[in-house]
């Protein structure tokens, strides 16, 4: 009798054991999705042909720091004319007037020597 009770208890325990989780992953897809050509969003952009035209300049002068440089330029159509300058550490000023057009960038480099003071 005891053996029957023990056997019945073991059967209840085994029957009550939870089942392992089922395989929830789907089958492996071996073929990539097929896409058609992209739908065009808009046509080829068009731009109005406008002749460039501008003027600008800037200048920095700080005697305490020893800074003196600047740049100015004007452009009308496809030709730009301007100059830039800078105070060099040796006291000279380098000035570079230039022209830029279909023939390229054409600078002319000049140096201005510092003024000599003869005293009183």
Backbone atoms as SQL, in Angstrom:
CREATE TABLE atoms (id INTEGER PRIMARY KEY, chain TEXT, resi INTEGER, resn TEXT, atom TEXT, x REAL, y REAL, z REAL);
INSERT INTO atoms VALUES
  (1, 'A', 1, 'UNK', 'N', 0.809, -1.178, 0.000),
  (2, 'A', 1, 'UNK', 'CA', 0.000, 0.000, 0.000),
  (3, 'A', 1, 'UNK', 'C', 0.861, 1.255, 0.000),
  (4, 'A', 2, 'UNK', 'N', 1.882, 1.237, 0.855),
  (5, 'A', 2, 'UNK', 'CA', 2.763, 2.393, 0.899),
  (6, 'A', 2, 'UNK', 'C', 3.405, 2.603, -0.463),
  (7, 'A', 3, 'UNK', 'N', 3.743, 1.518, -1.106),
  (8, 'A', 3, 'UNK', 'CA', 4.380, 1.632, -2.422),
  (9, 'A', 3, 'UNK', 'C', 3.410, 2.236, -3.421),
  (10, 'A', 4, 'UNK', 'N', 2.153, 1.939, -3.331),
  (11, 'A', 4, 'UNK', 'CA', 1.156, 2.482, -4.245),
  (12, 'A', 4, 'UNK', 'C', 0.993, 3.975, -4.006),
  (13, 'A', 5, 'UNK', 'N', 0.995, 4.387, -2.756),
  (14, 'A', 5, 'UNK', 'CA', 0.843, 5.808, -2.431),
  (15, 'A', 5, 'UNK', 'C', 2.070, 6.577, -2.922),
  (16, 'A', 6, 'UNK', 'N', 3.239, 6.016, -2.700),
  (17, 'A', 6, 'UNK', 'CA', 4.472, 6.689, -3.148),
  (18, 'A', 6, 'UNK', 'C', 4.483, 6.766, -4.669),
  (19, 'A', 7, 'UNK', 'N', 4.086, 5.668, -5.330),
  (20, 'A', 7, 'UNK', 'CA', 4.045, 5.663, -6.785),
  (21, 'A', 7, 'UNK', 'C', 3.025, 6.677, -7.304),
  (22, 'A', 8, 'UNK', 'N', 1.885, 6.768, -6.674),
  (23, 'A', 8, 'UNK', 'CA', 0.856, 7.723, -7.086),
  (24, 'A', 8, 'UNK', 'C', 1.352, 9.157, -6.865),
  (25, 'A', 9, 'UNK', 'N', 2.060, 9.389, -5.762),
  (26, 'A', 9, 'UNK', 'CA', 2.589, 10.733, -5.491),
  (27, 'A', 9, 'UNK', 'C', 3.638, 11.121, -6.531),
  (28, 'A', 10, 'UNK', 'N', 4.488, 10.181, -6.890),
  (29, 'A', 10, 'UNK', 'CA', 5.488, 10.454, -7.923),
  (30, 'A', 10, 'UNK', 'C', 4.828, 10.757, -9.265),
  (31, 'A', 11, 'UNK', 'N', 3.779, 10.033, -9.605),
  (32, 'A', 11, 'UNK', 'CA', 3.061, 10.288, -10.853),
  (33, 'A', 11, 'UNK', 'C', 2.437, 11.684, -10.851),
  (34, 'A', 12, 'UNK', 'N', 1.897, 12.103, -9.725),
  (35, 'A', 12, 'UNK', 'CA', 1.299, 13.443, -9.616),
  (36, 'A', 12, 'UNK', 'C', 2.376, 14.506, -9.780),
  (37, 'A', 13, 'UNK', 'N', 3.536, 14.288, -9.162),
  (38, 'A', 13, 'UNK', 'CA', 4.630, 15.263, -9.257),
  (39, 'A', 13, 'UNK', 'C', 5.123, 15.364, -10.697),
  (40, 'A', 14, 'UNK', 'N', 5.297, 14.236, -11.352),
  (41, 'A', 14, 'UNK', 'CA', 5.783, 14.237, -12.737),
  (42, 'A', 14, 'UNK', 'C', 4.740, 14.876, -13.651),
  (43, 'A', 15, 'UNK', 'N', 3.487, 14.593, -13.440),
  (44, 'A', 15, 'UNK', 'CA', 2.428, 15.145, -14.285),
  (45, 'A', 15, 'UNK', 'C', 2.284, 16.648, -14.071),
  (46, 'A', 16, 'UNK', 'N', 2.581, 17.142, -12.877),
  (47, 'A', 16, 'UNK', 'CA', 2.434, 18.566, -12.581),
  (48, 'A', 16, 'UNK', 'C', 3.645, 19.388, -13.022),
  (49, 'A', 17, 'UNK', 'N', 4.696, 18.730, -13.458),
  (50, 'A', 17, 'UNK', 'CA', 5.913, 19.431, -13.883),
  (51, 'A', 17, 'UNK', 'C', 5.582, 20.329, -15.088),
  (52, 'A', 18, 'UNK', 'N', 6.071, 21.600, -15.086),
  (53, 'A', 18, 'UNK', 'CA', 5.746, 22.480, -16.220),
  (54, 'A', 18, 'UNK', 'C', 6.457, 22.026, -17.493),
  (55, 'A', 19, 'UNK', 'N', 5.810, 22.277, -18.604),
  (56, 'A', 19, 'UNK', 'CA', 6.375, 21.918, -19.902),
  (57, 'A', 19, 'UNK', 'C', 7.443, 22.944, -20.283),
  (58, 'A', 20, 'UNK', 'N', 8.492, 22.529, -20.988),
  (59, 'A', 20, 'UNK', 'CA', 9.483, 23.510, -21.459),
  (60, 'A', 20, 'UNK', 'C', 8.833, 24.452, -22.474),
  (61, 'A', 21, 'UNK', 'N', 9.340, 25.675, -22.569),
  (62, 'A', 21, 'UNK', 'CA', 8.705, 26.618, -23.496),
  (63, 'A', 21, 'UNK', 'C', 8.808, 26.122, -24.937),
  (64, 'A', 22, 'UNK', 'N', 7.794, 26.437, -25.688),
  (65, 'A', 22, 'UNK', 'CA', 7.768, 26.021, -27.090),
  (66, 'A', 22, 'UNK', 'C', 8.704, 26.923, -27.897),
  (67, 'A', 23, 'UNK', 'N', 9.198, 26.420, -29.002),
  (68, 'A', 23, 'UNK', 'CA', 10.061, 27.208, -29.895),
  (69, 'A', 23, 'UNK', 'C', 9.190, 28.275, -30.559),
  (70, 'A', 24, 'UNK', 'N', 9.407, 29.551, -30.191),
  (71, 'A', 24, 'UNK', 'CA', 8.542, 30.619, -30.697),
  (72, 'A', 24, 'UNK', 'C', 9.119, 31.332, -31.904),
  (73, 'A', 25, 'UNK', 'N', 10.312, 30.968, -32.327),
  (74, 'A', 25, 'UNK', 'CA', 10.914, 31.613, -33.488),
  (75, 'A', 25, 'UNK', 'C', 10.324, 31.021, -34.754),
  (76, 'A', 26, 'UNK', 'N', 10.118, 31.901, -35.762),
  (77, 'A', 26, 'UNK', 'CA', 9.592, 31.432, -37.032),
  (78, 'A', 26, 'UNK', 'C', 10.690, 30.820, -37.873),
  (79, 'A', 27, 'UNK', 'N', 10.312, 30.399, -39.029),
  (80, 'A', 27, 'UNK', 'CA', 11.272, 29.806, -39.956),
  (81, 'A', 27, 'UNK', 'C', 12.233, 30.877, -40.457),
  (82, 'A', 28, 'UNK', 'N', 13.440, 30.491, -40.804),
  (83, 'A', 28, 'UNK', 'CA', 14.455, 31.413, -41.308),
  (84, 'A', 28, 'UNK', 'C', 14.100, 31.810, -42.737),
  (85, 'A', 29, 'UNK', 'N', 14.075, 33.120, -43.009),
  (86, 'A', 29, 'UNK', 'CA', 13.791, 33.608, -44.356),
  (87, 'A', 29, 'UNK', 'C', 15.097, 33.612, -45.126),
  (88, 'A', 30, 'UNK', 'N', 15.132, 32.931, -46.240),
  (89, 'A', 30, 'UNK', 'CA', 16.375, 32.835, -47.004),
  (90, 'A', 30, 'UNK', 'C', 16.387, 33.741, -48.217),
  (91, 'A', 31, 'UNK', 'N', 15.279, 34.370, -48.544),
  (92, 'A', 31, 'UNK', 'CA', 15.225, 35.225, -49.725),
  (93, 'A', 31, 'UNK', 'C', 14.977, 36.662, -49.274),
  (94, 'A', 32, 'UNK', 'N', 15.819, 37.579, -49.763),
  (95, 'A', 32, 'UNK', 'CA', 15.675, 38.992, -49.410),
  (96, 'A', 32, 'UNK', 'C', 14.445, 39.573, -50.102),
  (97, 'A', 33, 'UNK', 'N', 13.828, 40.579, -49.483),
  (98, 'A', 33, 'UNK', 'CA', 12.681, 41.207, -50.143),
  (99, 'A', 33, 'UNK', 'C', 13.120, 41.921, -51.419),
  (100, 'A', 34, 'UNK', 'N', 12.228, 42.003, -52.360),
  (101, 'A', 34, 'UNK', 'CA', 12.540, 42.652, -53.638),
  (102, 'A', 34, 'UNK', 'C', 11.898, 44.027, -53.659),
  (103, 'A', 35, 'UNK', 'N', 12.711, 45.023, -54.040),
  (104, 'A', 35, 'UNK', 'CA', 12.235, 46.395, -54.115),
  (105, 'A', 35, 'UNK', 'C', 12.324, 46.868, -55.551),
  (106, 'A', 36, 'UNK', 'N', 11.389, 47.679, -55.954),
  (107, 'A', 36, 'UNK', 'CA', 11.427, 48.271, -57.280),
  (108, 'A', 36, 'UNK', 'C', 12.263, 49.539, -57.262),
  (109, 'A', 37, 'UNK', 'N', 12.365, 50.224, -58.386),
  (110, 'A', 37, 'UNK', 'CA', 13.130, 51.476, -58.420),
  (111, 'A', 37, 'UNK', 'C', 12.466, 52.528, -57.539),
  (112, 'A', 38, 'UNK', 'N', 13.260, 53.445, -56.977),
  (113, 'A', 38, 'UNK', 'CA', 12.669, 54.463, -56.106),
  (114, 'A', 38, 'UNK', 'C', 11.755, 55.401, -56.895),
  (115, 'A', 39, 'UNK', 'N', 10.740, 55.846, -56.237),
  (116, 'A', 39, 'UNK', 'CA', 9.820, 56.791, -56.857),
  (117, 'A', 39, 'UNK', 'C', 10.457, 58.171, -56.835),
  (118, 'A', 40, 'UNK', 'N', 10.564, 58.837, -57.995),
  (119, 'A', 40, 'UNK', 'CA', 11.175, 60.174, -57.989),
  (120, 'A', 40, 'UNK', 'C', 10.338, 61.146, -57.168),
  (121, 'A', 41, 'UNK', 'N', 11.028, 61.944, -56.369),
  (122, 'A', 41, 'UNK', 'CA', 10.348, 62.899, -55.505),
  (123, 'A', 41, 'UNK', 'C', 10.104, 64.211, -56.239),
  (124, 'A', 42, 'UNK', 'N', 11.060, 64.625, -57.051),
  (125, 'A', 42, 'UNK', 'CA', 10.919, 65.873, -57.790),
  (126, 'A', 42, 'UNK', 'C', 11.804, 65.805, -59.025),
  (127, 'A', 43, 'UNK', 'N', 11.637, 66.756, -59.896),
  (128, 'A', 43, 'UNK', 'CA', 12.421, 66.794, -61.125),
  (129, 'A', 43, 'UNK', 'C', 13.803, 67.384, -60.904),
  (130, 'A', 44, 'UNK', 'N', 14.563, 67.471, -61.956),
  (131, 'A', 44, 'UNK', 'CA', 15.916, 68.039, -61.916),
  (132, 'A', 44, 'UNK', 'C', 15.829, 69.515, -61.529),
  (133, 'A', 45, 'UNK', 'N', 16.615, 69.975, -60.541),
  (134, 'A', 45, 'UNK', 'CA', 16.528, 71.385, -60.141),
  (135, 'A', 45, 'UNK', 'C', 17.049, 72.305, -61.241),
  (136, 'A', 46, 'UNK', 'N', 16.450, 73.448, -61.326),
  (137, 'A', 46, 'UNK', 'CA', 16.906, 74.463, -62.276),
  (138, 'A', 46, 'UNK', 'C', 17.267, 75.708, -61.483),
  (139, 'A', 47, 'UNK', 'N', 18.292, 76.388, -61.950),
  (140, 'A', 47, 'UNK', 'CA', 18.769, 77.579, -61.268),
  (141, 'A', 47, 'UNK', 'C', 18.825, 78.731, -62.258),
  (142, 'A', 48, 'UNK', 'N', 18.398, 79.867, -61.790),
  (143, 'A', 48, 'UNK', 'CA', 18.456, 81.060, -62.618),
  (144, 'A', 48, 'UNK', 'C', 19.909, 81.523, -62.705),
  (145, 'A', 49, 'UNK', 'N', 20.348, 81.881, -63.896),
  (146, 'A', 49, 'UNK', 'CA', 21.716, 82.357, -64.084),
  (147, 'A', 49, 'UNK', 'C', 21.770, 83.833, -63.681),
  (148, 'A', 50, 'UNK', 'N', 22.319, 84.088, -62.521),
  (149, 'A', 50, 'UNK', 'CA', 22.402, 85.448, -61.992),
  (150, 'A', 50, 'UNK', 'C', 23.869, 85.836, -61.918),
  (151, 'A', 51, 'UNK', 'N', 24.184, 87.017, -62.412),
  (152, 'A', 51, 'UNK', 'CA', 25.566, 87.491, -62.343),
  (153, 'A', 51, 'UNK', 'C', 25.877, 87.861, -60.892),
  (154, 'A', 52, 'UNK', 'N', 26.935, 87.279, -60.347),
  (155, 'A', 52, 'UNK', 'CA', 27.289, 87.603, -58.968),
  (156, 'A', 52, 'UNK', 'C', 27.702, 89.069, -58.831),
  (157, 'A', 53, 'UNK', 'N', 27.318, 89.662, -57.738),
  (158, 'A', 53, 'UNK', 'CA', 27.688, 91.052, -57.477),
  (159, 'A', 53, 'UNK', 'C', 27.706, 91.264, -55.965),
  (160, 'A', 54, 'UNK', 'N', 28.856, 91.706, -55.447),
  (161, 'A', 54, 'UNK', 'CA', 28.928, 91.992, -54.017),
  (162, 'A', 54, 'UNK', 'C', 30.114, 92.896, -53.735),
  (163, 'A', 55, 'UNK', 'N', 30.116, 93.466, -52.537),
  (164, 'A', 55, 'UNK', 'CA', 31.233, 94.257, -52.006),
  (165, 'A', 55, 'UNK', 'C', 31.335, 93.917, -50.528),
  (166, 'A', 56, 'UNK', 'N', 32.556, 93.761, -50.055),
  (167, 'A', 56, 'UNK', 'CA', 32.726, 93.586, -48.617),
  (168, 'A', 56, 'UNK', 'C', 34.118, 94.039, -48.217),
  (169, 'A', 57, 'UNK', 'N', 34.267, 94.299, -46.941),
  (170, 'A', 57, 'UNK', 'CA', 35.579, 94.667, -46.413),
  (171, 'A', 57, 'UNK', 'C', 35.572, 94.470, -44.899),
  (172, 'A', 58, 'UNK', 'N', 36.764, 94.301, -44.359),
  (173, 'A', 58, 'UNK', 'CA', 36.924, 94.282, -42.909),
  (174, 'A', 58, 'UNK', 'C', 38.324, 94.782, -42.589),
  (175, 'A', 59, 'UNK', 'N', 38.483, 95.264, -41.375),
  (176, 'A', 59, 'UNK', 'CA', 39.764, 95.815, -40.949),
  (177, 'A', 59, 'UNK', 'C', 39.912, 95.561, -39.455),
  (178, 'A', 60, 'UNK', 'N', 41.119, 95.150, -39.055),
  (179, 'A', 60, 'UNK', 'CA', 41.428, 94.938, -37.643),
  (180, 'A', 60, 'UNK', 'C', 42.669, 95.749, -37.331),
  (181, 'A', 61, 'UNK', 'N', 42.570, 96.627, -36.331),
  (182, 'A', 61, 'UNK', 'CA', 43.735, 97.411, -35.917),
  (183, 'A', 61, 'UNK', 'C', 43.719, 97.493, -34.401),
  (184, 'A', 62, 'UNK', 'N', 44.728, 96.881, -33.794),
  (185, 'A', 62, 'UNK', 'CA', 44.876, 96.878, -32.344),
  (186, 'A', 62, 'UNK', 'C', 46.340, 97.184, -32.061),
  (187, 'A', 63, 'UNK', 'N', 46.631, 98.450, -31.787),
  (188, 'A', 63, 'UNK', 'CA', 48.024, 98.870, -31.602),
  (189, 'A', 63, 'UNK', 'C', 48.654, 98.205, -30.388),
  (190, 'A', 64, 'UNK', 'N', 47.881, 97.998, -29.341),
  (191, 'A', 64, 'UNK', 'CA', 48.423, 97.376, -28.136),
  (192, 'A', 64, 'UNK', 'C', 48.892, 95.943, -28.421),
  (193, 'A', 65, 'UNK', 'N', 48.137, 95.214, -29.233),
  (194, 'A', 65, 'UNK', 'CA', 48.503, 93.835, -29.577),
  (195, 'A', 65, 'UNK', 'C', 49.403, 93.768, -30.807),
  (196, 'A', 66, 'UNK', 'N', 49.584, 94.892, -31.488),
  (197, 'A', 66, 'UNK', 'CA', 50.426, 94.911, -32.682),
  (198, 'A', 66, 'UNK', 'C', 49.750, 94.319, -33.906),
  (199, 'A', 67, 'UNK', 'N', 48.425, 94.408, -33.956),
  (200, 'A', 67, 'UNK', 'CA', 47.678, 93.841, -35.078),
  (201, 'A', 67, 'UNK', 'C', 47.200, 94.939, -36.016),
  (202, 'A', 68, 'UNK', 'N', 47.396, 94.722, -37.299),
  (203, 'A', 68, 'UNK', 'CA', 46.863, 95.623, -38.324),
  (204, 'A', 68, 'UNK', 'C', 46.737, 94.805, -39.605),
  (205, 'A', 69, 'UNK', 'N', 45.520, 94.410, -39.935),
  (206, 'A', 69, 'UNK', 'CA', 45.295, 93.650, -41.164),
  (207, 'A', 69, 'UNK', 'C', 43.872, 93.874, -41.643),
  (208, 'A', 70, 'UNK', 'N', 43.628, 93.546, -42.885),
  (209, 'A', 70, 'UNK', 'CA', 42.292, 93.713, -43.431),
  (210, 'A', 70, 'UNK', 'C', 42.193, 93.169, -44.838),
  (211, 'A', 71, 'UNK', 'N', 41.001, 93.288, -45.377),
  (212, 'A', 71, 'UNK', 'CA', 40.713, 92.753, -46.705),
  (213, 'A', 71, 'UNK', 'C', 39.510, 93.509, -47.254),
  (214, 'A', 72, 'UNK', 'N', 39.542, 93.809, -48.541),
  (215, 'A', 72, 'UNK', 'CA', 38.372, 94.372, -49.203),
  (216, 'A', 72, 'UNK', 'C', 38.291, 93.763, -50.588),
  (217, 'A', 73, 'UNK', 'N', 37.061, 93.570, -51.057),
  (218, 'A', 73, 'UNK', 'CA', 36.871, 92.943, -52.359),
  (219, 'A', 73, 'UNK', 'C', 35.550, 93.396, -52.957),
  (220, 'A', 74, 'UNK', 'N', 35.540, 93.537, -54.269),
  (221, 'A', 74, 'UNK', 'CA', 34.331, 93.835, -55.030),
  (222, 'A', 74, 'UNK', 'C', 34.239, 92.820, -56.149),
  (223, 'A', 75, 'UNK', 'N', 33.028, 92.383, -56.417),
  (224, 'A', 75, 'UNK', 'CA', 32.836, 91.446, -57.529),
  (225, 'A', 75, 'UNK', 'C', 31.654, 91.903, -58.355),
  (226, 'A', 76, 'UNK', 'N', 31.863, 91.926, -59.629),
  (227, 'A', 76, 'UNK', 'CA', 30.816, 92.255, -60.583),
  (228, 'A', 76, 'UNK', 'C', 30.915, 91.217, -61.686),
  (229, 'A', 77, 'UNK', 'N', 29.901, 90.391, -61.817),
  (230, 'A', 77, 'UNK', 'CA', 29.964, 89.322, -62.810),
  (231, 'A', 77, 'UNK', 'C', 30.971, 88.279, -62.378),
  (232, 'A', 78, 'UNK', 'N', 31.844, 87.926, -63.284),
  (233, 'A', 78, 'UNK', 'CA', 32.799, 86.862, -62.994),
  (234, 'A', 78, 'UNK', 'C', 34.212, 87.394, -62.829),
  (235, 'A', 79, 'UNK', 'N', 34.337, 88.624, -62.346),
  (236, 'A', 79, 'UNK', 'CA', 35.649, 89.198, -62.057),
  (237, 'A', 79, 'UNK', 'C', 35.614, 89.822, -60.668),
  (238, 'A', 80, 'UNK', 'N', 36.589, 89.468, -59.861),
  (239, 'A', 80, 'UNK', 'CA', 36.708, 90.024, -58.512),
  (240, 'A', 80, 'UNK', 'C', 38.000, 90.823, -58.433),
  (241, 'A', 81, 'UNK', 'N', 37.916, 91.991, -57.810),
  (242, 'A', 81, 'UNK', 'CA', 39.077, 92.859, -57.619),
  (243, 'A', 81, 'UNK', 'C', 39.123, 93.211, -56.139),
  (244, 'A', 82, 'UNK', 'N', 40.321, 93.141, -55.561),
  (245, 'A', 82, 'UNK', 'CA', 40.428, 93.472, -54.149),
  (246, 'A', 82, 'UNK', 'C', 41.865, 93.557, -53.701),
  (247, 'A', 83, 'UNK', 'N', 42.022, 93.694, -52.396),
  (248, 'A', 83, 'UNK', 'CA', 43.358, 93.689, -51.811),
  (249, 'A', 83, 'UNK', 'C', 43.247, 93.285, -50.354),
  (250, 'A', 84, 'UNK', 'N', 44.332, 92.747, -49.855),
  (251, 'A', 84, 'UNK', 'CA', 44.430, 92.489, -48.427),
  (252, 'A', 84, 'UNK', 'C', 45.794, 92.952, -47.954),
  (253, 'A', 85, 'UNK', 'N', 45.884, 93.230, -46.674),
  (254, 'A', 85, 'UNK', 'CA', 47.134, 93.740, -46.119),
  (255, 'A', 85, 'UNK', 'C', 47.308, 93.201, -44.710),
  (256, 'A', 86, 'UNK', 'N', 48.593, 93.176, -44.294),
  (257, 'A', 86, 'UNK', 'CA', 48.903, 92.702, -42.951),
  (258, 'A', 86, 'UNK', 'C', 50.205, 93.357, -42.496),
  (259, 'A', 87, 'UNK', 'N', 50.245, 93.746, -41.240),
  (260, 'A', 87, 'UNK', 'CA', 51.461, 94.272, -40.624),
  (261, 'A', 87, 'UNK', 'C', 52.308, 93.073, -40.211),
  (262, 'A', 88, 'UNK', 'N', 53.522, 92.989, -40.756),
  (263, 'A', 88, 'UNK', 'CA', 54.410, 91.861, -40.485),
  (264, 'A', 88, 'UNK', 'C', 55.199, 92.087, -39.194),
  (265, 'A', 89, 'UNK', 'N', 55.725, 91.040, -38.585),
  (266, 'A', 89, 'UNK', 'CA', 56.470, 91.177, -37.332),
  (267, 'A', 89, 'UNK', 'C', 57.697, 92.082, -37.442),
  (268, 'A', 90, 'UNK', 'N', 58.289, 92.210, -38.640),
  (269, 'A', 90, 'UNK', 'CA', 59.470, 93.068, -38.784),
  (270, 'A', 90, 'UNK', 'C', 59.109, 94.537, -39.004),
  (271, 'A', 91, 'UNK', 'N', 57.819, 94.877, -38.925),
  (272, 'A', 91, 'UNK', 'CA', 57.392, 96.269, -39.058),
  (273, 'A', 91, 'UNK', 'C', 56.933, 96.643, -40.455),
  (274, 'A', 92, 'UNK', 'N', 57.246, 95.839, -41.443),
  (275, 'A', 92, 'UNK', 'CA', 56.784, 96.129, -42.800),
  (276, 'A', 92, 'UNK', 'C', 55.303, 95.780, -42.921),
  (277, 'A', 93, 'UNK', 'N', 54.654, 96.415, -43.890),
  (278, 'A', 93, 'UNK', 'CA', 53.278, 96.083, -44.209),
  (279, 'A', 93, 'UNK', 'C', 53.261, 95.417, -45.578),
  (280, 'A', 94, 'UNK', 'N', 52.656, 94.249, -45.650),
  (281, 'A', 94, 'UNK', 'CA', 52.515, 93.567, -46.930),
  (282, 'A', 94, 'UNK', 'C', 51.124, 93.881, -47.474),
  (283, 'A', 95, 'UNK', 'N', 51.081, 94.382, -48.709),
  (284, 'A', 95, 'UNK', 'CA', 49.823, 94.697, -49.377),
  (285, 'A', 95, 'UNK', 'C', 49.753, 93.839, -50.636),
  (286, 'A', 96, 'UNK', 'N', 48.626, 93.193, -50.836),
  (287, 'A', 96, 'UNK', 'CA', 48.459, 92.322, -52.001),
  (288, 'A', 96, 'UNK', 'C', 47.187, 92.718, -52.745),
  (289, 'A', 97, 'UNK', 'N', 47.313, 93.620, -53.738),
  (290, 'A', 97, 'UNK', 'CA', 46.164, 93.854, -54.608),
  (291, 'A', 97, 'UNK', 'C', 46.050, 92.674, -55.583),
  (292, 'A', 98, 'UNK', 'N', 44.835, 92.327, -55.963),
  (293, 'A', 98, 'UNK', 'CA', 44.666, 91.174, -56.850),
  (294, 'A', 98, 'UNK', 'C', 43.448, 91.346, -57.745),
  (295, 'A', 99, 'UNK', 'N', 43.431, 90.524, -58.765),
  (296, 'A', 99, 'UNK', 'CA', 42.291, 90.418, -59.663),
  (297, 'A', 99, 'UNK', 'C', 42.092, 88.925, -59.890),
  (298, 'A', 100, 'UNK', 'N', 40.859, 88.480, -59.881),
  (299, 'A', 100, 'UNK', 'CA', 40.548, 87.075, -60.146),
  (300, 'A', 100, 'UNK', 'C', 39.457, 87.029, -61.204),
  (301, 'A', 101, 'UNK', 'N', 39.748, 86.347, -62.307),
  (302, 'A', 101, 'UNK', 'CA', 38.789, 86.239, -63.405),
  (303, 'A', 101, 'UNK', 'C', 39.030, 84.933, -64.149),
  (304, 'A', 102, 'UNK', 'N', 38.604, 84.869, -65.394),
  (305, 'A', 102, 'UNK', 'CA', 38.772, 83.634, -66.176),
  (306, 'A', 102, 'UNK', 'C', 40.242, 83.272, -66.364),
  (307, 'A', 103, 'UNK', 'N', 41.118, 84.252, -66.306),
  (308, 'A', 103, 'UNK', 'CA', 42.552, 83.982, -66.455),
  (309, 'A', 103, 'UNK', 'C', 43.182, 83.500, -65.147),
  (310, 'A', 104, 'UNK', 'N', 42.425, 83.471, -64.071),
  (311, 'A', 104, 'UNK', 'CA', 42.935, 82.979, -62.795),
  (312, 'A', 104, 'UNK', 'C', 43.145, 84.093, -61.779),
  (313, 'A', 105, 'UNK', 'N', 43.798, 83.735, -60.710),
  (314, 'A', 105, 'UNK', 'CA', 44.097, 84.659, -59.611),
  (315, 'A', 105, 'UNK', 'C', 45.401, 85.370, -59.937),
  (316, 'A', 106, 'UNK', 'N', 45.380, 86.708, -59.940),
  (317, 'A', 106, 'UNK', 'CA', 46.545, 87.494, -60.353),
  (318, 'A', 106, 'UNK', 'C', 46.922, 88.482, -59.250),
  (319, 'A', 107, 'UNK', 'N', 47.732, 88.049, -58.283),
  (320, 'A', 107, 'UNK', 'CA', 48.134, 88.950, -57.203),
  (321, 'A', 107, 'UNK', 'C', 49.390, 89.736, -57.563),
  (322, 'A', 108, 'UNK', 'N', 49.547, 90.894, -56.926),
  (323, 'A', 108, 'UNK', 'CA', 50.776, 91.693, -57.012),
  (324, 'A', 108, 'UNK', 'C', 51.171, 91.960, -55.560),
  (325, 'A', 109, 'UNK', 'N', 52.314, 91.430, -55.144),
  (326, 'A', 109, 'UNK', 'CA', 52.722, 91.544, -53.742),
  (327, 'A', 109, 'UNK', 'C', 53.639, 92.743, -53.577),
  (328, 'A', 110, 'UNK', 'N', 53.288, 93.618, -52.621),
  (329, 'A', 110, 'UNK', 'CA', 54.083, 94.824, -52.347),
  (330, 'A', 110, 'UNK', 'C', 54.409, 94.857, -50.858),
  (331, 'A', 111, 'UNK', 'N', 55.544, 95.476, -50.545),
  (332, 'A', 111, 'UNK', 'CA', 55.929, 95.670, -49.149),
  (333, 'A', 111, 'UNK', 'C', 56.176, 97.149, -48.912),
  (334, 'A', 112, 'UNK', 'N', 55.676, 97.659, -47.806),
  (335, 'A', 112, 'UNK', 'CA', 55.916, 99.049, -47.420),
  (336, 'A', 112, 'UNK', 'C', 56.793, 99.015, -46.174),
  (337, 'A', 113, 'UNK', 'N', 57.926, 99.674, -46.263),
  (338, 'A', 113, 'UNK', 'CA', 58.862, 99.719, -45.137),
  (339, 'A', 113, 'UNK', 'C', 58.300, 100.631, -44.047),
  (340, 'A', 114, 'UNK', 'N', 58.631, 100.357, -42.784),
  (341, 'A', 114, 'UNK', 'CA', 58.149, 101.226, -41.703),
  (342, 'A', 114, 'UNK', 'C', 58.809, 102.598, -41.794),
  (343, 'A', 115, 'UNK', 'N', 58.110, 103.606, -41.312),
  (344, 'A', 115, 'UNK', 'CA', 58.656, 104.969, -41.333),
  (345, 'A', 115, 'UNK', 'C', 59.789, 105.065, -40.323),
  (346, 'A', 116, 'UNK', 'N', 60.866, 105.707, -40.734),
  (347, 'A', 116, 'UNK', 'CA', 62.021, 105.915, -39.849),
  (348, 'A', 116, 'UNK', 'C', 61.867, 107.283, -39.191),
  (349, 'A', 117, 'UNK', 'N', 62.046, 107.329, -37.904),
  (350, 'A', 117, 'UNK', 'CA', 61.972, 108.591, -37.171),
  (351, 'A', 117, 'UNK', 'C', 63.392, 109.051, -36.862),
  (352, 'A', 118, 'UNK', 'N', 63.721, 110.279, -37.239),
  (353, 'A', 118, 'UNK', 'CA', 65.065, 110.823, -37.032),
  (354, 'A', 118, 'UNK', 'C', 65.195, 111.551, -35.702),
  (355, 'A', 119, 'UNK', 'N', 64.225, 111.479, -34.898),
  (356, 'A', 119, 'UNK', 'CA', 64.288, 112.194, -33.626),
  (357, 'A', 119, 'UNK', 'C', 63.727, 113.600, -33.768),
  (358, 'A', 120, 'UNK', 'N', 64.173, 114.524, -32.919),
  (359, 'A', 120, 'UNK', 'CA', 63.608, 115.875, -32.918),
  (360, 'A', 120, 'UNK', 'C', 64.426, 116.736, -33.774);
